[in-house]
Amino acid sequence: MDCKTTFSTTEPRADRVRRSTSCRGRTASGGFTLTETMVTMALAGVILAAVLGFWTFSARTLAGITNYMDLDQRSRHALDVLSREIRQAAGLLAATPTSLTFSNLDGTTMQIVWDPDRRIVTLRRDTQVETLLTGCDYLRFNISQRNPSNAVFGFYPTRDIRQAKLVDLSWRCTRQILGQTLQTESVQTARIVIRN
């Protein structure tokens, strides 16, 4: 119980002071009610869920962009190396759906090999092996003659490796982000002419 003493004057004179004492039961003077607390917690939960959803989306997007950049950089490097090696080759020695073997002017051989089980593309120069691509799901080699066909500027395909002067390469590499294969892929195609 709260008890309170008050002084009041009923007359203008200071000698007549009235004294009163009142006691009241305790009343709610401040703080949150249960309803206010529940509404506040519900709003905080909605805001927290929105922030967590935005954070998850942002993290996945950033991982995807980083993955695209890395795949693109590795594909460009592989294309640069393969272009240099094929252009410097003396000729094509063998062609299969998963490999091409070239002879070089110095008498050595160079082989481009795709292993579909391990999903890698390697470049083999005699005893040296360099892994150019990882996560390679698809690789296609087409060999053609140097002479383009009329009107369409396409190249005549050839089965005779002695006539092969153009190599058409296409590959696709994919990766997983956070345990899922998402739309993270790098597709490259190139036509490389054997100069020698």
N, CA, C and O of each residue as an XYZ file, in Angstrom:
784
protein
N       0.832     -1.176      0.000
C       0.000      0.000      0.000
C       0.867      1.226      0.000
O       1.919      1.277      0.637
N       0.398      2.216     -0.734
C       1.075      3.503     -0.748
C       0.314      4.466      0.138
O      -0.902      4.623      0.027
N       1.036      5.083      0.991
C       0.440      6.121      1.828
C       1.113      7.424      1.490
O       2.316      7.483      1.237
N       0.316      8.459      1.489
C       0.832      9.735      1.078
C       0.240     10.808      1.986
O      -0.951     10.797      2.297
N       1.083     11.714      2.393
C       0.637     12.826      3.241
C       0.678     14.091      2.418
O       1.676     14.393      1.764
N      -0.437     14.842      2.459
C      -0.495     16.093      1.716
C      -0.862     17.226      2.657
O      -1.533     17.024      3.669
N      -0.425     18.382      2.317
C      -0.770     19.593      3.059
C      -1.523     20.508      2.126
O      -1.154     20.684      0.965
N      -2.565     21.078      2.643
C      -3.290     22.047      1.831
C      -3.829     23.156      2.727
O      -4.067     22.953      3.917
N      -4.008     24.268      2.163
C      -4.583     25.388      2.909
C      -5.889     25.743      2.246
O      -5.993     25.820      1.021
N      -6.859     25.953      3.066
C      -8.152     26.342      2.533
C      -8.345     27.841      2.617
O      -9.173     28.421      1.914
N      -7.588     28.439      3.464
C      -7.700     29.872      3.615
C      -6.378     30.497      3.270
O      -5.339     29.838      3.307
N      -6.412     31.762      2.937
C      -5.179     32.397      2.563
C      -4.189     32.525      3.706
O      -3.019     32.834      3.478
N      -4.611     32.306      4.857
C      -3.701     32.471      5.972
C      -2.839     31.254      6.144
O      -3.291     30.124      5.961
N      -1.620     31.484      6.490
C      -0.663     30.401      6.609
C      -0.823     29.625      7.892
O      -0.260     28.536      8.012
N      -1.560     30.130      8.851
C      -1.665     29.421     10.108
C      -2.716     28.330     10.069
O      -2.753     27.475     10.954
N      -3.541     28.344      9.095
C      -4.537     27.287      8.995
C      -4.118     26.295      7.917
O      -4.421     26.471      6.737
N      -3.471     25.334      8.313
C      -2.996     24.303      7.384
C      -3.772     23.033      7.662
O      -3.906     22.598      8.806
N      -4.265     22.468      6.624
C      -5.017     21.237      6.781
C      -4.132     20.070      6.372
O      -3.447     20.070      5.349
N      -4.195     19.134      7.199
C      -3.368     17.971      6.953
C      -4.272     16.786      6.665
O      -5.249     16.538      7.371
N      -3.916     16.048      5.589
C      -4.723     14.865      5.287
C      -3.793     13.720      4.914
O      -2.710     13.936      4.372
N      -4.209     12.562      5.196
C      -3.459     11.361      4.869
C      -4.389     10.450      4.089
O      -5.515     10.170      4.499
N      -3.887     10.003      2.966
C      -4.713      9.090      2.174
C      -3.895      7.848      1.843
O      -2.694      7.926      1.585
N      -4.532      6.768      1.856
C      -3.894      5.499      1.500
C      -4.699      4.874      0.370
O      -5.916      4.707      0.459
N      -4.001      4.544     -0.667
C      -4.637      3.887     -1.812
C      -3.948      2.554     -2.063
O      -2.818      2.333     -1.628
N      -4.639      1.675     -2.766
C      -4.038      0.412     -3.183
C      -3.020      0.662     -4.296
O      -3.109      1.662     -5.008
N      -2.067     -0.235     -4.442
C      -1.014     -0.096     -5.456
C      -1.643     -0.190     -6.843
O      -2.404     -1.116     -7.126
N      -1.321      0.771     -7.705
C      -1.840      0.765     -9.069
C      -0.676      0.576    -10.033
O       0.482      0.782     -9.668
N      -0.993      0.177    -11.280
C       0.037      0.014    -12.303
C       0.534      1.390    -12.701
O      -0.214      2.203    -13.244
N       1.789      1.639    -12.426
C       2.302      2.968    -12.718
C       3.211      2.993    -13.937
O       3.447      4.083    -14.458
N       3.751      1.855    -14.445
C       4.638      1.861    -15.605
C       4.994      0.449    -16.016
O       4.641     -0.515    -15.335
N       5.719      0.325    -17.172
C       6.142     -0.971    -17.678
C       5.250     -1.434    -18.810
O       4.315     -0.739    -19.208
N       5.551     -2.624    -19.326
C       4.814     -3.172    -20.458
C       3.774     -4.158    -19.965
O       3.973     -4.868    -18.980
N       2.689     -4.180    -20.659
C       1.699     -5.205    -20.378
C       2.068     -6.446    -21.183
O       2.949     -6.397    -22.041
N       1.414     -7.520    -20.913
C       1.697     -8.771    -21.617
C       1.410     -8.632    -23.113
O       2.157     -9.163    -23.934
N       0.366     -7.943    -23.466
C       0.017     -7.755    -24.873
C       1.087     -6.952    -25.598
O       1.485     -7.307    -26.707
N       1.552     -5.883    -24.988
C       2.600     -5.074    -25.608
C       3.874     -5.879    -25.805
O       4.533     -5.762    -26.839
N       4.222     -6.691    -24.821
C       5.420     -7.528    -24.913
C       5.285     -8.544    -26.047
O       6.238     -8.772    -26.793
N       4.111     -9.150    -26.178
C       3.909    -10.141    -27.239
C       3.963     -9.494    -28.624
O       4.533    -10.074    -29.547
N       3.389     -8.322    -28.782
C       3.436     -7.621    -30.069
C       4.871     -7.241    -30.407
O       5.298     -7.385    -31.553
N       5.616     -6.756    -29.418
C       7.018     -6.389    -29.636
C       7.840     -7.603    -30.052
O       8.661     -7.517    -30.964
N       7.621     -8.730    -29.387
C       8.361     -9.942    -29.738
C       7.986    -10.432    -31.136
O       8.853    -10.912    -31.867
N       6.725    -10.322    -31.519
C       6.311    -10.739    -32.861
C       6.955     -9.853    -33.922
O       7.439    -10.355    -34.937
N       6.966     -8.547    -33.698
C       7.616     -7.634    -34.645
C       9.114     -7.902    -34.732
O       9.684     -7.896    -35.823
N       9.748     -8.135    -33.597
C      11.184     -8.436    -33.601
C      11.454     -9.738    -34.359
O      12.449     -9.835    -35.076
N      10.587    -10.729    -34.211
C      10.749    -11.985    -34.941
C      10.625    -11.801    -36.443
O      11.393    -12.386    -37.207
N       9.663    -10.991    -36.874
C       9.487    -10.727    -38.307
C      10.698     -9.984    -38.862
O      11.196    -10.320    -39.936
N      11.169     -8.983    -38.140
C      12.343     -8.225    -38.587
C      13.572     -9.124    -38.635
O      14.346     -9.058    -39.591
N      13.763     -9.962    -37.621
C      14.906    -10.880    -37.601
C      14.827    -11.876    -38.760
O      15.846    -12.174    -39.384
N      13.638    -12.390    -39.053
C      13.482    -13.324    -40.179
C      13.806    -12.635    -41.501
O      14.433    -13.237    -42.373
N      13.387    -11.387    -41.658
C      13.690    -10.651    -42.891
C      15.185    -10.414    -43.033
O      15.736    -10.565    -44.123
N      15.843    -10.047    -41.946
C      17.294     -9.810    -41.991
C      18.035    -11.109    -42.298
O      18.966    -11.106    -43.103
N      17.642    -12.212    -41.675
C      18.297    -13.497    -41.945
C      18.054    -13.958    -43.385
O      18.959    -14.501    -44.017
N      16.852    -13.749    -43.904
C      16.575    -14.095    -45.299
C      17.427    -13.277    -46.259
O      17.972    -13.816    -47.223
N      17.543    -11.993    -46.002
C      18.377    -11.129    -46.846
C      19.838    -11.543    -46.760
O      20.537    -11.562    -47.773
N      20.307    -11.876    -45.560
C      21.703    -12.282    -45.381
C      21.981    -13.585    -46.126
O      23.019    -13.718    -46.775
N      21.057    -14.552    -46.037
C      21.238    -15.827    -46.732
C      21.260    -15.619    -48.245
O      22.110    -16.179    -48.938
N      20.336    -14.823    -48.752
C      20.298    -14.533    -50.185
C      21.580    -13.835    -50.626
O      22.143    -14.170    -51.668
N      22.038    -12.872    -49.842
C      23.263    -12.142    -50.192
C      24.481    -13.060    -50.175
O      25.335    -12.970    -51.056
N      24.568    -13.939    -49.187
C      25.711    -14.852    -49.100
C      25.729    -15.806    -50.291
O      26.788    -16.062    -50.863
N      24.573    -16.330    -50.664
C      24.505    -17.249    -51.803
C      24.831    -16.523    -53.114
O      25.516    -17.073    -53.977
N      24.346    -15.303    -53.257
C      24.629    -14.521    -54.460
C      26.107    -14.197    -54.560
O      26.698    -14.312    -55.634
N      26.708    -13.794    -53.453
C      28.139    -13.484    -53.453
C      28.964    -14.726    -53.779
O      29.942    -14.645    -54.522
N      28.576    -15.872    -53.227
C      29.291    -17.116    -53.542
C      29.151    -17.461    -55.023
O      30.111    -17.919    -55.643
N      27.971    -17.246    -55.593
C      27.768    -17.511    -57.019
C      28.598    -16.602    -57.905
O      29.185    -17.057    -58.887
N      28.652    -15.320    -57.568
C      29.443    -14.373    -58.363
C      30.925    -14.707    -58.272
O      31.634    -14.673    -59.277
N      31.390    -15.027    -57.079
C      32.795    -15.409    -56.903
C      33.109    -16.665    -57.702
O      34.170    -16.767    -58.318
N      32.188    -17.618    -57.692
C      32.374    -18.856    -58.445
C      32.425    -18.597    -59.948
O      33.267    -19.158    -60.648
N      31.525    -17.746    -60.446
C      31.546    -17.381    -61.867
C      32.882    -16.764    -62.247
O      33.461    -17.108    -63.277
N      33.365    -15.861    -61.422
C      34.636    -15.197    -61.729
C      35.780    -16.199    -61.768
O      36.626    -16.142    -62.660
N      35.813    -17.117    -60.806
C      36.891    -18.103    -60.765
C      36.809    -19.053    -61.960
O      37.827    -19.347    -62.586
N      35.609    -19.534    -62.280
C      35.456    -20.417    -63.443
C      35.852    -19.714    -64.730
O      36.518    -20.302    -65.583
N      35.451    -18.468    -64.874
C      35.787    -17.724    -66.084
C      37.294    -17.512    -66.200
O      37.860    -17.633    -67.287
N      37.937    -17.198    -65.086
C      39.391    -16.988    -65.104
C      40.119    -18.276    -65.487
O      41.049    -18.246    -66.293
N      39.703    -19.398    -64.917
C      40.350    -20.676    -65.238
C      40.089    -21.095    -66.686
O      40.975    -21.636    -67.347
N      38.878    -20.845    -67.175
C      38.569    -21.185    -68.568
C      39.374    -20.331    -69.537
O      39.853    -20.831    -70.555
N      39.526    -19.048    -69.231
C      40.329    -18.185    -70.105
C      41.791    -18.619    -70.106
O      42.444    -18.607    -71.149
N      42.303    -19.001    -68.939
C      43.688    -19.482    -68.870
C      43.852    -20.758    -69.702
O      44.811    -20.892    -70.462
N      42.910    -21.692    -69.552
C      42.980    -22.941    -70.326
C      42.902    -22.657    -71.820
O      43.625    -23.271    -72.606
N      42.038    -21.738    -72.216
C      41.922    -21.394    -73.633
C      43.204    -20.754    -74.155
O      43.624    -21.041    -75.276
N      43.823    -19.898    -73.365
C      45.093    -19.283    -73.776
C      46.184    -20.332    -73.973
O      46.910    -20.303    -74.966
N      46.293    -21.259    -73.021
C      47.327    -22.299    -73.110
C      47.064    -23.212    -74.307
O      47.981    -23.514    -75.071
N      45.813    -23.653    -74.470
C      45.491    -24.547    -75.587
C      45.681    -23.855    -76.930
O      46.168    -24.474    -77.877
N      45.310    -22.596    -77.029
C      45.513    -21.857    -78.287
C      46.988    -21.775    -78.636
O      47.373    -22.002    -79.783
N      47.805    -21.453    -77.659
C      49.248    -21.352    -77.909
C      49.824    -22.690    -78.348
O      50.584    -22.754    -79.315
N      49.469    -23.750    -77.646
C      50.033    -25.069    -77.945
C      49.559    -25.598    -79.298
O      50.355    -26.158    -80.052
N      48.280    -25.431    -79.613
C      47.762    -25.944    -80.888
C      48.327    -25.151    -82.059
O      48.661    -25.734    -83.090
N      48.440    -23.848    -81.922
C      48.992    -23.030    -83.016
C      50.448    -23.376    -83.307
O      50.892    -23.296    -84.452
N      51.186    -23.757    -82.274
C      52.604    -24.071    -82.457
C      52.839    -25.513    -82.888
O      53.974    -25.888    -83.183
N      51.792    -26.324    -82.929
C      51.962    -27.736    -83.283
C      52.281    -27.882    -84.769
O      51.887    -27.059    -85.595
N      53.007    -28.958    -85.082
C      53.345    -29.248    -86.484
C      52.193    -29.940    -87.193
O      52.010    -29.769    -88.398
N      51.418    -30.719    -86.452
C      50.305    -31.431    -87.070
C      49.586    -32.295    -86.057
O      50.042    -32.471    -84.927
N      48.459    -32.829    -86.480
C      47.646    -33.688    -85.631
C      48.037    -35.142    -85.880
O      48.086    -35.590    -87.026
N      48.316    -35.878    -84.799
C      48.690    -37.291    -84.916
C      47.515    -38.232    -84.682
O      47.394    -39.251    -85.362
N      46.640    -37.897    -83.716
C      45.515    -38.777    -83.382
C      44.379    -37.938    -82.810
O      44.597    -36.912    -82.166
N      43.158    -38.408    -83.065
C      41.977    -37.721    -82.545
C      40.960    -38.753    -82.085
O      40.580    -39.640    -82.849
N      40.522    -38.640    -80.843
C      39.452    -39.466    -80.285
C      38.424    -38.512    -79.672
O      38.686    -37.314    -79.566
N      37.271    -39.020    -79.272
C      36.291    -38.115    -78.652
C      36.773    -37.470    -77.347
O      36.245    -36.437    -76.937
N      37.771    -38.072    -76.696
C      38.241    -37.509    -75.427
C      39.676    -37.007    -75.465
O      40.176    -36.532    -74.445
N      40.353    -37.095    -76.601
C      41.739    -36.613    -76.635
C      42.168    -36.241    -78.048
O      41.647    -36.743    -79.043
N      43.137    -35.340    -78.088
C      43.823    -34.972    -79.330
C      45.313    -35.074    -79.067
O      45.797    -34.645    -78.020
N      46.049    -35.651    -80.031
C      47.498    -35.763    -79.905
C      48.142    -35.030    -81.073
O      47.806    -35.263    -82.234
N      49.073    -34.139    -80.743
C      49.752    -33.317    -81.748
C      51.244    -33.615    -81.737
O      51.803    -34.019    -80.718
N      51.873    -33.409    -82.878
C      53.343    -33.454    -82.932
C      53.839    -32.014    -82.970
O      53.205    -31.140    -83.561
N      54.961    -31.786    -82.341
C      55.577    -30.460    -82.333
C      56.754    -30.439    -83.295
O      57.218    -31.491    -83.735
N      57.231    -29.269    -83.617
C      58.351    -29.125    -84.549
C      59.655    -29.696    -83.994
O      60.540    -30.072    -84.762
N      59.781    -29.763    -82.681
C      61.008    -30.301    -82.089
C      60.959    -31.821    -81.919
O      61.870    -32.398    -81.325
N      59.915    -32.476    -82.428
C      59.827    -33.934    -82.376
C      59.086    -34.465    -81.162
O      58.872    -35.674    -81.067
N      58.693    -33.623    -80.244
C      57.948    -34.078    -79.064
C      56.456    -34.123    -79.388
O      56.009    -33.632    -80.424
N      55.706    -34.724    -78.477
C      54.251    -34.783    -78.654
C      53.561    -33.990    -77.554
O      54.105    -33.767    -76.473
N      52.362    -33.582    -77.869
C      51.525    -32.852    -76.925
C      50.125    -33.441    -77.036
O      49.618    -33.653    -78.137
N      49.504    -33.703    -75.890
C      48.204    -34.360    -75.891
C      47.239    -33.603    -74.975
O      47.578    -33.256    -73.843
N      46.029    -33.357    -75.489
C      44.948    -32.772    -74.693
C      44.006    -33.919    -74.349
O      43.481    -34.582    -75.244
N      43.789    -34.158    -73.056
C      42.997    -35.310    -72.620
C      41.886    -34.834    -71.690
O      42.125    -34.079    -70.747
N      40.664    -35.293    -71.975
C      39.528    -35.043    -71.081
C      39.157    -36.350    -70.415
O      38.896    -37.344    -71.093
N      39.130    -36.357    -69.090
C      38.713    -37.526    -68.320
C      37.296    -37.255    -67.802
O      37.135    -36.534    -66.818
N      36.259    -37.823    -68.449
C      34.889    -37.506    -68.035
C      34.531    -38.036    -66.651
O      33.638    -37.494    -65.999
N      35.213    -39.088    -66.191
C      34.920    -39.621    -64.860
C      35.435    -38.695    -63.761
O      34.747    -38.445    -62.771
N      36.639    -38.195    -63.945
C      37.224    -37.277    -62.956
C      36.888    -35.820    -63.251
O      37.146    -34.943    -62.426
N      36.308    -35.555    -64.434
C      35.884    -34.223    -64.870
C      37.056    -33.240    -64.939
O      36.943    -32.097    -64.498
N      38.171    -33.693    -65.494
C      39.329    -32.810    -65.636
C      39.834    -32.833    -67.075
O      39.636    -33.804    -67.805
N      40.483    -31.754    -67.462
C      41.155    -31.659    -68.760
C      42.624    -31.414    -68.468
O      42.981    -30.488    -67.740
N      43.478    -32.265    -69.051
C      44.916    -32.132    -68.818
C      45.644    -31.917    -70.136
O      45.179    -32.315    -71.204
N      46.781    -31.286    -70.023
C      47.683    -31.082    -71.159
C      48.956    -31.849    -70.833
O      49.607    -31.592    -69.820
N      49.305    -32.798    -71.704
C      50.495    -33.627    -71.475
C      51.531    -33.300    -72.535
O      51.280    -33.421    -73.735
N      52.690    -32.886    -72.071
C      53.839    -32.642    -72.956
C      54.928    -33.612    -72.533
O      55.588    -33.403    -71.515
N      55.116    -34.651    -73.296
C      56.069    -35.720    -72.975
C      55.884    -36.182    -71.534
O      54.975    -36.967    -71.264
N      56.716    -35.724    -70.598
C      56.615    -36.192    -69.214
C      55.869    -35.212    -68.318
O      55.554    -35.545    -67.176
N      55.586    -34.036    -68.801
C      54.898    -33.030    -67.986
C      53.384    -33.148    -68.159
O      52.883    -33.318    -69.270
N      52.671    -33.055    -67.043
C      51.209    -33.081    -67.069
C      50.710    -31.841    -66.334
O      51.077    -31.599    -65.184
N      49.872    -31.062    -67.009
C      49.301    -29.853    -66.414
C      47.782    -29.962    -66.457
O      47.201    -30.179    -67.520
N      47.138    -29.813    -65.299
C      45.677    -29.824    -65.245
C      45.174    -28.433    -65.600
O      45.451    -27.458    -64.901
N      44.436    -28.360    -66.694
C      43.936    -27.064    -67.158
C      42.552    -26.740    -66.617
O      42.283    -25.594    -66.254
N      41.675    -27.730    -66.559
C      40.303    -27.505    -66.115
C      39.879    -28.576    -65.126
O      40.238    -29.744    -65.270
N      39.119    -28.175    -64.132
C      38.475    -29.116    -63.214
C      36.970    -28.862    -63.278
O      36.536    -27.759    -63.611
N      36.190    -29.870    -62.961
C      34.735    -29.726    -63.023
C      34.214    -29.632    -64.439
O      33.172    -29.021    -64.676
N      34.927    -30.232    -65.391
C      34.545    -30.149    -66.809
C      33.536    -31.260    -67.113
O      33.891    -32.439    -67.144
N      32.286    -30.875    -67.334
C      31.222    -31.845    -67.595
C      31.116    -32.237    -69.059
O      30.592    -33.301    -69.387
N      31.608    -31.382    -69.930
C      31.410    -31.608    -71.361
C      32.605    -31.036    -72.105
O      33.043    -29.917    -71.837
N      33.129    -31.823    -73.048
C      34.205    -31.345    -73.920
C      34.017    -31.994    -75.282
O      33.810    -33.204    -75.382
N      34.090    -31.185    -76.323
C      33.920    -31.704    -77.683
C      35.044    -31.180    -78.556
O      35.366    -29.992    -78.544
N      35.638    -32.104    -79.320
C      36.657    -31.761    -80.308
C      36.069    -31.996    -81.690
O      35.482    -33.048    -81.939
N      36.215    -31.044    -82.579
C      35.907    -31.230    -83.996
C      37.128    -30.788    -84.778
O      37.733    -29.758    -84.479
N      37.487    -31.578    -85.786
C      38.621    -31.184    -86.625
C      38.111    -30.885    -88.024
O      37.192    -31.534    -88.524
N      38.725    -29.891    -88.642
C      38.290    -29.436    -89.968
C      39.495    -29.102    -90.822
O      40.620    -28.983    -90.337
N      39.221    -28.954    -92.118
C      40.238    -28.453    -93.035
C      40.334    -26.939    -92.866
O      39.464    -26.307    -92.268
N      41.381    -26.393    -93.391
C      41.574    -24.954    -93.276
C      40.630    -24.179    -94.190
O      40.212    -23.074    -93.846
N      40.295    -24.730    -95.328
C      39.521    -23.994    -96.329
C      38.073    -23.829    -95.877
O      37.417    -24.820    -95.559
N      37.560    -22.596    -95.841
C      36.149    -22.419    -95.487
C      35.249    -22.766    -96.666
O      35.658    -22.676    -97.823
N      34.020    -23.163    -96.355
C      33.058    -23.470    -97.418
C      32.472    -22.168    -97.958
O      32.620    -21.111    -97.345
N      31.818    -22.252    -99.085
C      31.259    -21.062    -99.744
C      30.052    -20.523    -98.987
O      29.252    -21.285    -98.445
N      29.938    -19.240    -98.959
C      28.769    -18.484    -98.510
C      28.470    -18.541    -97.016
O      27.903    -17.587    -96.484
N      28.815    -19.585    -96.336
C      28.471    -19.654    -94.918
C      29.680    -19.471    -94.011
O      29.535    -19.396    -92.791
N      30.839    -19.400    -94.582
C      32.084    -19.222    -93.841
C      32.292    -20.293    -92.781
O      32.959    -20.060    -91.773
N      31.719    -21.460    -93.013
C      31.991    -22.597    -92.157
C      33.200    -23.338    -92.687
O      33.683    -23.049    -93.782
N      33.681    -24.276    -91.927
C      34.854    -25.046    -92.341
C      34.426    -26.470    -92.647
O      33.518    -27.009    -92.013
N      35.090    -27.075    -93.628
C      34.780    -28.444    -94.011
C      35.308    -29.397    -92.944
O      36.502    -29.395    -92.642
N      34.428    -30.205    -92.378
C      34.918    -31.211    -91.439
C      35.735    -32.265    -92.178
O      35.508    -32.524    -93.360
N      36.670    -32.857    -91.485
C      37.493    -33.902    -92.086
C      37.682    -35.034    -91.091
O      37.713    -34.826    -89.878
N      37.808    -36.236    -91.636
C      38.114    -37.399    -90.804
C      39.581    -37.786    -90.956
O      40.117    -38.546    -90.150
N      40.210    -37.268    -91.972
C      41.619    -37.550    -92.229
C      42.463    -36.580    -91.401
O      42.459    -35.374    -91.646
N      43.180    -37.119    -90.426
C      43.934    -36.239    -89.530
C      45.087    -35.544    -90.238
O      45.601    -34.541    -89.744
N      45.503    -36.069    -91.400
C      46.574    -35.400    -92.153
C      46.095    -34.088    -92.766
O      46.901    -33.196    -93.029
N      44.787    -33.965    -92.995
C      44.227    -32.743    -93.565
C      43.746    -31.754    -92.498
O      43.343    -30.636    -92.820
N      43.789    -32.161    -91.253
C      43.272    -31.306    -90.175
C      44.153    -30.083    -89.993
O      45.354    -30.198    -89.745
N      43.551    -28.921    -90.116
C      44.258    -27.662    -89.895
C      43.499    -26.744    -88.940
O      43.981    -25.663    -88.602
N      42.316    -27.172    -88.507
C      41.517    -26.352    -87.603
C      40.913    -27.243    -86.529
O      40.357    -28.298    -86.835
N      41.017    -26.828    -85.285
C      40.448    -27.567    -84.160
C      39.356    -26.700    -83.543
O      39.590    -25.552    -83.165
N      38.171    -27.268    -83.450
C      37.034    -26.581    -82.833
C      36.832    -27.196    -81.453
O      36.523    -28.382    -81.338
N      37.005    -26.395    -80.414
C      36.878    -26.861    -79.031
C      35.643    -26.249    -78.392
O      35.342    -25.074    -78.605
N      34.933    -27.042    -77.613
C      33.817    -26.544    -76.797
C      33.846    -27.290    -75.478
O      34.002    -28.511    -75.450
N      33.695    -26.557    -74.385
C      33.601    -27.222    -73.093
C      32.689    -26.452    -72.164
O      32.407    -25.269    -72.355
N      32.234    -27.182    -71.134
C      31.386    -26.587    -70.103
C      31.863    -27.089    -68.751
O      32.004    -28.294    -68.541
N      32.107    -26.173    -67.847
C      32.518    -26.507    -66.486
C      31.442    -26.031    -65.518
O      30.898    -24.939    -65.678
N      31.138    -26.841    -64.522
C      30.166    -26.462    -63.494
C      30.768    -26.712    -62.125
O      31.745    -27.446    -61.972
N      30.159    -26.081    -61.142
C      30.585    -26.253    -59.752
C      29.375    -26.295    -58.846
O      28.264    -25.923    -59.225
N      29.628    -26.760    -57.639
C      28.586    -26.764    -56.622
C      28.806    -25.595    -55.671
O      29.935    -25.262    -55.311
N      27.696    -24.984    -55.277
C      27.735    -23.913    -54.285
C      26.933    -24.383    -53.087
O      25.756    -24.723    -53.212
N      27.562    -24.401    -51.942
C      26.921    -24.806    -50.696
C      26.248    -26.168    -50.830
O      25.142    -26.377    -50.330
N      26.930    -27.096    -51.513
C      26.437    -28.459    -51.647
C      25.408    -28.677    -52.741
O      24.916    -29.795    -52.892
N      25.065    -27.653    -53.509
C      24.080    -27.787    -54.575
C      24.699    -27.341    -55.892
O      25.465    -26.378    -55.936
N      24.357    -28.056    -56.973
C      24.789    -27.609    -58.293
C      23.801    -26.560    -58.759
O      22.674    -26.874    -59.140
N      24.225    -25.340    -58.724
C      23.381    -24.237    -59.162
C      23.792    -23.839    -60.569
O      24.597    -24.529    -61.195
N      23.272    -22.778    -61.058
C      23.569    -22.330    -62.412
C      24.928    -21.650    -62.479
O      25.049    -20.544    -63.005
N      25.930    -22.298    -61.955
C      27.280    -21.768    -62.020
C      28.039    -22.578    -63.050
O      28.479    -23.694    -62.773
N      28.190    -22.024    -64.222
C      28.887    -22.734    -65.274
C      29.634    -21.749    -66.148
O      29.307    -20.565    -66.226
N      30.639    -22.280    -66.795
C      31.418    -21.491    -67.736
C      31.476    -22.273    -69.035
O      31.960    -23.405    -69.065
N      30.987    -21.675    -70.102
C      30.964    -22.322    -71.410
C      31.962    -21.600    -72.304
O      31.923    -20.375    -72.420
N      32.850    -22.351    -72.933
C      33.851    -21.772    -73.827
C      33.824    -22.518    -75.151
O      33.692    -23.741    -75.186
N      33.948    -21.782    -76.217
C      34.121    -22.367    -77.547
C      35.205    -21.586    -78.271
O      35.339    -20.375    -78.093
N      35.973    -22.288    -79.087
C      37.043    -21.624    -79.842
C      37.376    -22.449    -81.073
O      37.256    -23.674    -81.078
N      37.797    -21.746    -82.111
C      38.337    -22.383    -83.316
C      39.789    -21.962    -83.422
O      40.107    -20.778    -83.532
N      40.661    -22.955    -83.386
C      42.096    -22.688    -83.367
C      42.724    -23.310    -84.609
O      42.524    -24.491    -84.892
N      43.476    -22.513    -85.340
C      44.117    -22.961    -86.579
C      45.536    -23.423    -86.279
O      46.295    -22.736    -85.596
N      45.885    -24.601    -86.801
C      47.260    -25.093    -86.706
C      48.066    -24.347    -87.760
O      47.796    -24.488    -88.953
N      49.027    -23.574    -87.354
C      49.731    -22.683    -88.284
C      50.802    -23.386    -89.112
O      51.066    -22.963    -90.237
N      51.412    -24.416    -88.609
C      52.538    -25.042    -89.327
C      52.074    -26.121    -90.278
O      52.894    -26.741    -90.955
